[in-house]
Amino acid sequence: MSKALDGVRVLDFTHVQSGPTCTQLLAWFGADVIKVERPGEGDATRGQLRDIPGVDSLYFTMLNHNKRSITINTKNKKGLAVLDELIKTCDVLVENFAPGALDRMGITWDHIQKLNPRMIVASVKGFGPGPYEDCKVYENVAQCAGGSASTTGMDDGLPMVTGAQIGDSGTGLHLALGIVAALYQRNTTGRGQKVLAPMQDAVLNLCRVKLRDQQRLERTHTLHEYPQYPDGKFGDAVPRAGNASGGGQPGSILKCKGWETDPNAYIYFITQAAAWPAICRVIGEEEWITDEAYATPQARLLHLKPIFRRIEQWTMTKTKFEAMDILNKYDIPCGPILSMKEIAYEPALRETGTVVEVDHPTRGKYLTVGNPIKMSDSPTEVTRSPLLGEHTDEVLAQLGFGAADIAALRAEGAV
């Protein structure tokens, strides 16, 4: 069966996480992704957070599946000549260098356009045009600058970054969509274009409900769904909301049986209006169904804290999975707090390819996250990440270099 991006060739100039997330997704959809790395060094994450000495780290392997690796010395004239040949034959160039780095290498937009006017050049940067566009940005910086940290954490605590890599991986996902859209538009225009995904912009896109709430706060000076209501005070900016849902359906994380020793023995419980009668019956408070203090969603906003304390009395008598089984029978929205260990060994996630076991020639078998997007006519087979420069000779041969040419390039330190 064919893949969605069969025939698309991607020149992968990315490193660490944001760019490799993007190009790995393209590779999963069938694109031929050629990862360009420095001879002898490669992507910095090959050696970061190693758990096995001398072996590519999980950080690298889990972000570079289904790719080919070629080493090119871009400080060498012949190395740059090889790169030019790749530019001529590729559809997309993806990079997440610091601002201006690609231009300093001589790989300017004008240079690329002369070689291949159909090429799409896609970039991850920390910020878009503006006062900070030349700043270098990492994951947590993006979360702070994009509005996530200021709105995450307990309402009386410090700003908090999230464990989800919304700055790096989140931006990579945005960039992949931009690339696919540019490829589609090229079918009509015949031209390539530049695609930019600033990390600040991507984080803000994922925090749009907080921008919504900022405008509501400015108009009404209160946010009824937030834990500060009705007893606390609101300032002029959206506050941190703890584990409140931040939407029209109040929610909270509640203890389950075993919470004293298990840090993940919790469940997220949402008091959806439609499910309120069922909630009352399950927890043994049927009189709340008609009680004026609890009968309507607006009335319940004044009593959310005692309501959740009472629901928690019930959830503490059940494991999170027992609670899930009971609540789902009544269509009461809820979800268990799953640890990474529980996720890693969940059979259903293995069956769907969301968690995949991969065999690596030096690392052995390890678990990784598979393609989160499932397509009926473009199945994803997750293959291992490449060793450093593993496909250099193969790619050069496809470009028309003979064995003697390749040997000469190696002797001169070009590849």
C-alpha positions as CSV (number, residue, x, y, z in Angstrom):
1,M,0.0,0.0,0.0
2,S,1.3,3.4,-0.9
3,K,2.0,6.2,1.7
4,A,0.5,9.6,1.7
5,L,3.8,11.4,1.1
6,D,5.4,8.9,-1.3
7,G,7.7,10.7,-3.7
8,V,8.3,13.7,-1.4
9,R,12.0,14.1,-0.5
10,V,12.9,16.1,2.6
11,L,16.3,17.6,3.4
12,D,16.4,17.5,7.2
13,F,18.7,20.1,8.6
14,T,17.0,19.9,12.1
15,H,18.4,18.9,15.4
16,V,17.3,18.3,19.0
17,Q,13.4,18.1,19.2
18,S,11.2,20.7,17.5
19,G,12.5,20.1,13.9
20,P,13.0,16.3,14.2
21,T,9.4,16.0,15.5
22,C,8.3,17.6,12.3
23,T,10.5,15.6,9.9
24,Q,9.7,12.3,11.7
25,L,6.0,12.9,11.2
26,L,6.7,13.5,7.5
27,A,8.8,10.3,7.3
28,W,6.0,8.3,9.0
29,F,3.7,9.5,6.2
30,G,6.1,8.2,3.6
31,A,8.4,11.0,2.8
32,D,12.1,10.2,2.1
33,V,13.7,12.2,4.9
34,I,17.5,12.7,4.6
35,K,19.0,13.9,7.8
36,V,22.1,16.0,7.3
37,E,24.6,15.8,10.2
38,R,28.1,16.9,11.0
39,P,30.8,14.3,10.4
40,G,31.9,12.6,13.6
41,E,29.4,14.5,15.8
42,G,25.9,14.4,14.4
43,D,22.8,15.6,16.1
44,A,23.6,16.8,19.7
45,T,20.9,14.6,21.1
46,R,22.8,11.4,20.0
47,G,24.9,11.9,23.1
48,Q,22.4,13.6,25.5
49,L,20.8,11.8,28.4
50,R,22.5,8.5,27.5
51,D,21.5,5.4,29.4
52,I,23.9,3.1,27.6
53,P,27.5,4.3,27.1
54,G,28.5,4.9,23.5
55,V,25.1,4.2,22.1
56,D,22.6,6.7,20.6
57,S,20.4,8.1,23.3
58,L,16.7,7.5,23.5
59,Y,16.3,11.2,23.1
60,F,17.7,10.9,19.6
61,T,16.3,7.5,18.6
62,M,12.7,8.4,19.5
63,L,12.7,11.6,17.4
64,N,14.5,10.2,14.2
65,H,12.7,7.1,13.1
66,N,12.2,6.3,9.4
67,K,15.0,8.6,8.3
68,R,18.3,8.3,6.4
69,S,21.4,9.9,7.8
70,I,24.1,11.6,5.6
71,T,27.1,13.4,7.0
72,I,28.2,16.7,5.2
73,N,30.9,19.1,6.3
74,T,29.3,22.4,5.4
75,K,32.5,24.3,6.1
76,N,34.1,22.4,3.2
77,K,33.6,23.7,-0.3
78,K,33.0,20.3,-1.7
79,G,30.7,19.5,1.1
80,L,28.7,22.5,0.2
81,A,28.7,21.4,-3.4
82,V,27.2,18.1,-2.3
83,L,24.5,20.0,-0.4
84,D,23.7,22.0,-3.5
85,E,23.1,18.7,-5.3
86,L,20.7,17.6,-2.6
87,I,18.8,20.9,-2.7
88,K,18.3,20.5,-6.4
89,T,16.7,17.1,-5.9
90,C,14.6,17.7,-2.7
91,D,11.2,19.1,-2.3
92,V,11.5,20.5,1.2
93,L,14.3,21.8,3.4
94,V,13.5,21.9,7.2
95,E,15.7,23.7,9.7
96,N,15.6,24.8,13.3
97,F,19.0,26.6,13.6
98,A,19.5,29.7,15.6
99,P,18.3,32.9,13.7
100,G,20.7,33.7,10.8
101,A,22.7,30.4,11.0
102,L,21.5,29.1,7.6
103,D,22.3,32.4,5.9
104,R,25.8,32.4,7.4
105,M,26.3,29.0,5.9
106,G,25.6,30.5,2.5
107,I,22.3,28.7,2.2
108,T,20.1,31.7,1.7
109,W,16.6,31.8,0.3
110,D,17.9,33.4,-2.9
111,H,20.6,30.7,-3.3
112,I,18.0,27.9,-2.8
113,Q,15.6,29.5,-5.3
114,K,18.3,29.6,-8.0
115,L,19.0,26.0,-7.5
116,N,15.4,24.8,-7.0
117,P,12.5,27.3,-7.3
118,R,10.1,24.5,-6.3
119,M,11.7,24.0,-2.9
120,I,9.8,24.7,0.3
121,V,12.0,26.0,3.1
122,A,10.4,25.4,6.5
123,S,11.8,26.8,9.7
124,V,11.2,26.7,13.4
125,K,12.2,29.8,15.3
126,G,11.7,30.9,18.9
127,F,9.8,34.1,18.0
128,G,8.4,35.6,14.9
129,P,9.2,39.1,13.6
130,G,9.4,41.6,16.5
131,P,11.6,42.6,19.4
132,Y,12.7,39.0,20.3
133,E,13.1,37.5,16.8
134,D,16.9,37.0,17.2
135,C,16.6,35.3,20.6
136,K,17.4,31.6,21.1
137,V,14.6,29.7,22.6
138,Y,14.2,26.3,24.3
139,E,11.1,24.4,25.4
140,N,10.4,26.0,28.7
141,V,11.1,29.5,27.4
142,A,8.5,29.0,24.7
143,Q,6.0,27.8,27.3
144,C,6.6,31.0,29.3
145,A,6.6,33.4,26.3
146,G,3.5,31.7,24.8
147,G,1.2,32.2,27.8
148,S,1.2,28.6,29.0
149,A,3.3,29.0,32.2
150,S,1.4,32.0,33.5
151,T,-1.8,30.1,33.3
152,T,-0.6,26.8,34.6
153,G,-0.1,25.8,38.3
154,M,-2.1,26.1,41.5
155,D,-3.9,29.4,41.9
156,D,-1.7,30.4,44.9
157,G,1.6,29.1,43.5
158,L,4.3,29.9,41.0
159,P,3.9,29.8,37.2
160,M,4.4,26.2,36.1
161,V,5.7,24.6,32.9
162,T,3.9,21.4,31.7
163,G,5.5,18.1,31.1
164,A,4.0,18.0,27.6
165,Q,6.5,19.4,25.2
166,I,4.2,21.9,23.6
167,G,7.0,24.3,22.8
168,D,9.2,21.8,20.9
169,S,7.1,18.9,19.7
170,G,4.0,21.2,19.5
171,T,5.8,23.5,17.2
172,G,7.0,20.6,15.1
173,L,3.5,19.4,14.6
174,H,2.4,22.9,13.5
175,L,5.3,23.1,11.0
176,A,4.5,19.7,9.5
177,L,1.0,20.9,8.7
178,G,2.4,24.1,7.1
179,I,4.7,22.0,5.0
180,V,1.9,19.7,3.8
181,A,-0.2,22.8,3.0
182,A,2.7,24.3,1.0
183,L,3.2,21.1,-0.9
184,Y,-0.5,21.1,-1.8
185,Q,-0.4,24.8,-2.9
186,R,2.7,24.0,-5.1
187,N,0.5,21.7,-7.2
188,T,-1.3,24.9,-8.3
189,T,1.5,27.5,-8.4
190,G,4.5,25.4,-9.3
191,R,6.5,27.4,-6.7
192,G,8.0,26.7,-3.4
193,Q,7.7,29.1,-0.5
194,K,9.0,29.8,3.0
195,V,7.1,28.3,6.0
196,L,7.7,29.6,9.5
197,A,6.5,28.2,12.8
198,P,7.6,30.4,15.7
199,M,7.5,28.5,19.0
200,Q,5.8,31.3,20.8
201,D,3.0,31.3,18.2
202,A,2.5,27.6,18.4
203,V,2.3,27.6,22.2
204,L,-0.2,30.5,22.1
205,N,-2.3,28.6,19.6
206,L,-2.5,25.7,22.1
207,C,-3.4,28.3,24.8
208,R,-6.2,30.0,22.9
209,V,-8.8,29.3,25.5
210,K,-6.8,31.4,27.9
211,L,-6.7,34.3,25.5
212,R,-10.5,33.8,25.3
213,D,-10.6,34.1,29.1
214,Q,-8.5,37.2,29.1
215,Q,-11.1,39.0,27.1
216,R,-13.9,37.7,29.2
217,L,-12.1,38.8,32.3
218,E,-11.6,42.3,31.0
219,R,-15.3,42.6,30.3
220,T,-16.8,41.0,33.4
221,H,-13.9,41.2,35.9
222,T,-14.6,37.6,37.0
223,L,-14.3,34.0,35.7
224,H,-16.9,31.8,37.3
225,E,-15.3,28.5,36.3
226,Y,-12.0,29.4,38.0
227,P,-11.2,28.3,41.7
228,Q,-10.9,32.0,42.7
229,Y,-14.7,32.3,42.3
230,P,-16.7,33.1,44.4
231,D,-14.4,33.9,47.4
232,G,-11.2,35.0,45.9
233,K,-10.1,38.1,43.9
234,F,-9.3,38.5,40.3
235,G,-6.6,40.7,38.9
236,D,-6.3,42.1,35.4
237,A,-4.8,39.0,33.9
238,V,-6.0,35.4,33.6
239,P,-4.9,33.6,36.8
240,R,-3.6,30.1,37.3
241,A,-6.5,27.7,37.7
242,G,-5.0,24.6,39.3
243,N,-6.8,21.6,37.9
244,A,-10.0,23.4,37.0
245,S,-11.1,22.6,33.5
246,G,-11.1,26.2,32.3
247,G,-14.2,25.5,30.3
248,G,-18.0,25.4,30.7
249,Q,-17.9,22.1,32.4
250,P,-16.3,22.3,35.9
251,G,-13.7,19.5,36.6
252,S,-11.2,18.5,39.2
253,I,-8.6,15.8,40.0
254,L,-9.8,13.6,42.9
255,K,-8.2,11.0,45.1
256,C,-8.9,7.4,44.5
257,K,-8.3,4.3,46.7
258,G,-4.6,3.9,47.3
259,W,-3.7,7.6,46.9
260,E,-1.7,7.5,50.2
261,T,1.1,5.3,48.5
262,D,0.4,5.7,44.8
263,P,1.2,9.2,43.4
264,N,-1.1,8.5,40.4
265,A,-4.1,7.0,42.2
266,Y,-6.3,9.9,41.0
267,I,-9.1,10.5,38.5
268,Y,-10.2,13.6,36.6
269,F,-13.9,14.1,37.2
270,I,-16.1,16.5,35.2
271,T,-19.5,17.6,36.5
272,Q,-21.1,17.9,33.1
273,A,-24.6,19.5,33.3
274,A,-26.2,16.7,31.4
275,A,-24.7,14.1,33.7
276,W,-25.6,15.9,37.0
277,P,-28.6,13.7,37.9
278,A,-26.5,10.5,37.4
279,I,-23.6,12.0,39.4
280,C,-26.0,12.6,42.3
281,R,-27.3,9.1,42.2
282,V,-23.9,7.5,42.0
283,I,-22.5,9.3,45.0
284,G,-25.8,9.0,47.0
285,E,-26.9,12.6,47.0
286,E,-30.2,12.3,45.0
287,E,-31.7,15.2,46.9
288,W,-29.2,17.5,45.1
289,I,-31.0,16.9,41.8
290,T,-33.9,19.1,42.9
291,D,-32.2,21.2,45.6
292,E,-32.1,24.9,44.4
293,A,-28.5,25.3,45.6
294,Y,-27.4,22.5,43.2
295,A,-30.1,22.1,40.6
296,T,-28.6,24.4,37.9
297,P,-25.0,24.8,36.5
298,Q,-25.0,28.4,37.6
299,A,-26.1,27.6,41.1
300,R,-23.4,24.9,41.4
301,L,-20.6,27.3,40.6
302,L,-21.1,28.8,44.1
303,H,-20.6,25.4,45.7
304,L,-18.0,23.6,43.5
305,K,-15.5,23.1,46.3
306,P,-17.9,21.2,48.6
307,I,-19.4,19.4,45.6
308,F,-16.0,18.0,44.6
309,R,-15.2,17.2,48.3
310,R,-18.3,15.0,48.4
311,I,-17.6,13.3,45.1
312,E,-14.0,12.6,46.3
313,Q,-15.4,10.8,49.4
314,W,-17.0,8.4,46.8
315,T,-13.9,8.1,44.5
316,M,-11.7,7.4,47.5
317,T,-13.6,4.1,48.0
318,K,-12.7,3.0,44.5
319,T,-9.6,2.5,42.5
320,K,-9.3,4.8,39.5
321,F,-10.2,2.0,37.2
322,E,-13.2,0.8,39.2
323,A,-14.4,4.4,39.3
324,M,-14.0,4.6,35.5
325,D,-16.0,1.5,34.9
326,I,-18.9,2.7,37.1
327,L,-18.9,6.3,35.8
328,N,-18.7,5.4,32.1
329,K,-21.9,3.3,32.5
330,Y,-23.7,6.6,33.1
331,D,-21.8,8.7,30.6
332,I,-20.1,10.8,33.3
333,P,-17.0,12.3,31.8
334,C,-13.9,11.2,33.7
335,G,-10.4,9.9,33.1
336,P,-7.7,8.1,35.1
337,I,-4.4,9.7,35.9
338,L,-2.1,7.3,34.0
339,S,1.5,7.0,34.8
340,M,4.1,6.6,32.1
341,K,4.6,3.0,33.3
342,E,0.9,2.3,32.9
343,I,0.9,3.8,29.4
344,A,4.0,1.9,28.4
345,Y,2.4,-1.4,29.2
346,E,-1.1,-0.8,28.0
347,P,-2.0,-3.5,25.5
348,A,-4.5,-1.4,23.6
349,L,-1.9,1.3,22.9
350,R,0.5,-1.4,21.6
351,E,-2.2,-2.8,19.3
352,T,-3.0,0.6,17.7
353,G,0.7,1.4,17.2
354,T,0.6,4.4,19.6
355,V,3.3,2.7,21.6
356,V,5.8,0.7,19.5
357,E,8.7,-1.6,20.3
358,V,11.7,-1.0,18.0
359,D,14.9,-3.0,17.6
360,H,18.1,-1.1,17.2
361,P,21.5,-2.6,16.2
362,T,23.4,-1.1,19.1
363,R,20.7,-0.3,21.7
364,G,18.6,-3.4,21.3
365,K,14.8,-3.2,21.8
366,Y,13.2,-0.1,23.2
367,L,9.8,1.5,23.4
368,T,8.8,4.6,21.4
369,V,5.8,6.6,20.6
370,G,4.3,5.7,17.2
371,N,2.4,7.9,14.7
372,P,-0.4,9.7,16.7
373,I,-2.3,10.2,13.4
374,K,-3.9,7.1,11.9
375,M,-4.8,6.9,8.2
376,S,-6.7,4.0,6.6
377,D,-4.8,4.1,3.3
378,S,-1.4,5.2,4.6
379,P,-0.4,2.9,7.4
380,T,2.7,3.8,9.4
381,E,5.5,1.3,10.0
382,V,8.0,2.7,12.5
383,T,11.5,1.8,11.6
384,R,14.6,2.5,13.7
385,S,16.6,5.7,13.7
386,P,19.7,5.8,11.5
387,L,23.3,5.5,12.8
388,L,25.4,8.5,12.2
389,G,26.2,8.8,8.4
390,E,24.7,5.4,7.8
391,H,23.3,6.3,4.4
392,T,26.0,8.7,3.2
393,D,27.2,6.5,0.4
394,E,23.7,5.4,-0.6
395,V,22.5,9.0,-0.9
396,L,25.6,10.1,-2.8
397,A,25.2,7.3,-5.2
398,Q,21.6,8.3,-5.9
399,L,22.9,11.8,-6.6
400,G,25.2,10.3,-9.3
401,F,28.5,10.2,-7.4
402,G,30.7,7.2,-8.3
403,A,32.6,5.1,-5.8
404,A,35.9,7.0,-6.6
405,D,34.1,10.3,-6.1
406,I,32.7,9.3,-2.8
407,A,36.2,8.0,-1.7
408,A,37.6,11.4,-2.7
409,L,35.0,13.3,-0.8
410,R,35.7,11.3,2.3
411,A,39.5,11.8,2.0
412,E,39.0,15.6,1.8
413,G,36.7,15.6,4.8
414,A,33.7,16.8,2.8
415,V,31.4,14.1,4.1
